[in-house]
Amino acid sequence: MGKIVLLVSRDEMLHQAHNILQEKKYKIEMMKAIRTEDAVVEARHAIADGASIIIARACRRL
């Protein structure tokens, strides 16, 4: 399996994902909380660093 990167928009989401992934055998190379408006730039950096799977969750501000 390729290099997996997880990008989320809030620290709470990052902690939830971390807790869930503790139960699984998936190896996530990078987990990072980012601003939604930076998602494309962050994804491009991840690809440049060798990521082949990007899991991203944006948060729309109300």
N, C-alpha and C positions, 0 to 999 in steps of 0.2 A: 504494500500500500504506500501511496505517496505521502509526502510531508503535509500534515494537517495543521491549519491555523484557525483559531477561533477569535473573532472580533465582535465585541459587544459594546453597547453604548452606556452601560451603567456598571458600577462596581458590584452592586447587588447581583446582577446577572452573572458576572464573572465568578462570584463566590458560589452561586447556585450551580453553575456549570462545573466548577471544580469539584464540588461535593458529589454531583452525579457521576462524573468521570472517575472518581475514586472506586466506584463499584464495577467499572468496565475495564477492558483491557486495551482500549484505544490509546495510542500514544499521540498526544497533541504536542507539537513542537513549540507552539507559542499561543498563549492566551493573553488577550490584551483588551482593556477598556479604552475606547476611543470616542471622540466626538463624531456624531453622525455625519457632519459635513466633511470629515476627514476620511471617510470610509474608502473612497476610491483611491486616494493617495496611499493609505495604509495597505490596501489590497495589492496595489502595484508593487510596493516595497516587499510584501510577503512573497509575491511571485518572483521578484528579482532575487530573493533569498532562497528560492527553490521550492516554494509551496506549490503543491498540485491540487490541494483541496482547501477551499476557504469557506468557513462557516461564519456568516455574519448576521447580526441582528441589529437593525437600526431602531431608534426610538423617536417617534414624532413628538415634538414638544407642543403642548397645548397652551 
